[in-house]
């Protein structure tokens, strides 16, 4: 049985199918020593190289589909590397061997909330495709006076620069003064779509948080910058939504019951990561700190210290 070359390489964590197609068209992929071409199919027993490096491939049946729920904070970009040196959503994720995390869509730098990652490039591609119509829910805070006519236009549809767009549902969720919170849902993932829809009505979005993707909610106890791996039931819900076969294995320990200990570990990891990033930022060009002067001890204090040791 053969598979498309880009599918095999995507499963090995070498990029999305679109990225790999670009590599193939640039002549950077070879199969058994011959330059690969778009449309090539492989069995998996061949020697495949990308930029001269041998790729460790695995049959589809041996790969365990894993999915992470990540609580993206504001200020992180949804790319692997940022030319401006800003932190990315991939910085905190657990390291993998022979695979890589693929983001399911993006959230812009000023948007926080639920962002999914998976090791299965096919699952990610299908979840992002609009034909599957998986709804996303956002909590959005807007500044200004909102009237019913605006809401009706946003439900019916507004012409944006890239076509018609609308919210499937809009629910008022309270507010104070000129700040109002709404929960909105839509089935697309166009660039800054939620913000652009509100801006089309002259409203300013001051906070935007994705709180749900399909039936997957942002875990309430997940701190910003923290991630949690989904159980087999949730993984198979996502796979079923896009027409993929169910998984039979999971890396998640179904017998683990100490949820609060896990949350504490996540918070500790987030704090450690933040401290490391701040330390690296301060390290460049920063003057070394002078050691604090040692306090003189009396003879009696030194004797007590020796006794305790």
N, C-alpha and C positions, 0 to 999 in steps of 0.2 A: 504494500500500500504506500502510495506517495502523498506528499503534502507540498504545498507551495513553500518555496524557500524562505520567503519573508515571514511566514507563519512560524516556521521552525526557529528562526532567529529571534523573533519576538518572544517566543516561549523561553528562549535561553537568556532573555533579559538584555538583548542588544539594541533595544529601541522599539518604538511603535512600528506598525507595519508601514506607515507612510514614511517614517524616517529610514527604515531599512530599504524601501524601494528607491529612495534617493541614493543610498550607499551603493546599491546594485547598479543603478544607472550611471554612477560615477566610476564604475569599474573597480570598486574597493572590496568586492566579495568574490571569492573563488571557491569552486567545488572540485575536489580531487586535482588541484593544480590548474584548472581552467577557469578563466574569468566568467563569472555568472552573468546571466541576462534576465531581465524581467520576464516572468512566466515560467522560469525553471522550477522543476519539482524534484524533490529528493526523498529518499527512503529513511534517512537518518543514520545510515551506516557510512556515509561518505565523510571525507575530511573537509570540513568547511572552515574557511579562514576569512576574517574581517581585518583589513589593513595588515595582512600577513600573520595575524595571531589566530591560532587554532581555537575554535569555539567548541565548548563542551555541550553537546546537545543531548536531550533526553526525550524518550517517547512520550506522547501526550498522556498516556495512561499512568505514567509514573510521576507526573507533576501534581502536587497538591495545591489546589486553588486556595489562596489566602486573601483575606480582606481586612483592612484596617479602617477604623473610624478615627479620624484625627480632628482635634479641636484647634483649628487654625486661629492664631491671634492676628490682630491687625499689625501691619508692618512687614509681614512676610510675603514674598512673591512666589507665584506658583510655577516656577521654573527650576531646573536642576542647578543652573549657574546664572548668576546675575552680573552683568558687566559693571554695575555700579557698586558691587560688593555688599548688597543688602542680604539679610538672611532669607533662606528659602524654606519652603514647606518640607523639603527632603532632608534638611539638616538633622532633625531629631529622630528620624525613623530608624528602626532596628536594621542592622546590617544583614544582608543576605549573601549566600554563596550559590553561584550558578543561576541566579535569577535577579530581578530588580523590581522595585515598586513602581507601578504605573498609576498616575493620578487619574481619577475619574472626573474629567472636566477641570475647571479652574475657578478660583475665587480671586477677585482683584486685590491689590495690596491693602486697600482700606476696608475690606470685607472680612469678617471673622465667621467662625462657626464650623459646621460639619463638612469635612472633605474626605472622600473615600479614596483608598489606595488598594490595589490588588496586584498579585503576581501574574495574573492571567490577562494578557494583552487583549485577547478576544473578548473577554467579559467587559473590560474597560471600554473597548470600541463600541460594543453593542449598547452599553448603558448610556453612552454619550450620544448615540444616534437618535434623532428626533422621532423616527418612526415608532419607537417603543413607547413613547409618551409617558415616561416616568416623571411624576410631578415632584417638584422641589418646593419647599415651604421656607419663607424668609420672614424674620421679624425685622421690620423697618421703622425707623423713627424719622419723621419728616418735620420740617420747620415751616410753619405758615398755616393759613386758614384753608381747610379742606371742605369743600361742599359736595353735595350729592351729585351735581352735574359732572364734576371731575371724576368721581368714582364710577359713574355710568360710562363715561368715555373710556376709562381704563379697563372696564369689564368688556365693553363692546369691541374695542380695538383702536389703536393709535398708529398712524403711519410714521415710522422711524426711518432713518436714512438707509437701513438695510431691509425694509419691508414692514408689513403690518405686525403688530405685537399687542398682546393683552394679558391681563391677569385672569386666571380661571376663577379665583375667589379672592375677595378682599374682606377682612374682618377687622373692625376697630378694636383696639386693645388698650385704650386709655391714654392718658397723657396729662401734662400740666402746661398751662400757659399756651404758647405757640408751638410746643412740641407735642406731637401725636404719634402713638405707636399703632401700627397696623401689622397684621399677619396676611401675607399674600402668597398665592401659589401660581406656578406656571409649569409648562411641560417642555420648555426649551432651555438652552444654556448659552444663549448668545452673549457676546461680550458686553458687560455692564448693562444688561437688559433691564433689570429692576430699577437701577438708578435712572436710566434714560427714560423709562416710562413715566416716572414721577416728575423728572425734569421737564418732560413735554407739557406738563400742566403747570409749570412755573414753580414747582416745589423743590426744596433743597433737602436732600437725604443726608442726615447727620450721623446715623448709625445703621448698619446693615449686617444681619446675622443669619446665616443659613441654619435652620433648626431641624430640618428633616429632608431626607432623600428617599422617595418612595415610602416604604413603611419603616425605614431605619431612622430613628430619632437621634439627635445629638444627646449622648448620655449625660444626665444631669450632674453626675459626680466626676465627670472628666474635666480636669483643669485645662485652661488654655495652654497650648503647646504639648498637651498629652495625647497619647494614642491608646487605643484598645483593640485587640484582635477579636473579630467576630466569630461567634460559634457557628457550628455546621448548619444549624437551622437557618440562620440569617444569610449565610453564604448561598445556600440552596434557594432561598427566596429570591435573591438577586439573579441567580442563574436561571431560575424558572421564568422570571419576568422577561428575559430576553431570549428564551428558547434554547438554552444550553442544558446539557444533561446534568443530573444531580451529582454532587461529590459524595464519596463514601468515607473519606478520611478528613481529619482536621488536626491542626497543631494545638488547638485549644484543649486544655484539660477540663473535661466535662465534670469531673469530680471536685474541682477546686471550689470551695465554698467561702473562703476568707476574702470576700469582696473588698472589705474596707482596708485590709492589709495591702491588696493590690493597688487601691487608689492611693494609699500613702506612698507606695513605691513609685508610682507615676509622678506624684507631686515632687518627691525627692529628686527624681531624674530630671524633671523640668528645672528645678532650682539649680541643680548641678550644671546643666547645660547653659542656663542663663549666666551663671557665674563665670563659666569658662569663656563664653563669648565676650563678656564684658572685660575679662582679664586679657584676652587677646587684643581687644580694641585699645586697652590702656597701655599694653606692652610696647606698642610701636612708638618710639620717640618719647616715652614717658620717663621722667627722672626716677631713679631708684629710690625707694623709701629708706629713710635712715632708721636703723634699729632703735627700739626704745631703750633708754638707759636702764641698766640693771639697778635694782634697788638693793641698797646695802642691808645685810642681815647681821643681826647680833650673834654672838657665840652661842647663845641659848637656842636661837632659831635654827642655826645650822645643825646643832645637835639633835633637835626634834626632827628635822628633815631626814637625817641619817637613820634615826630610829624607825620612821615610817617606811623607809625603803627596805 
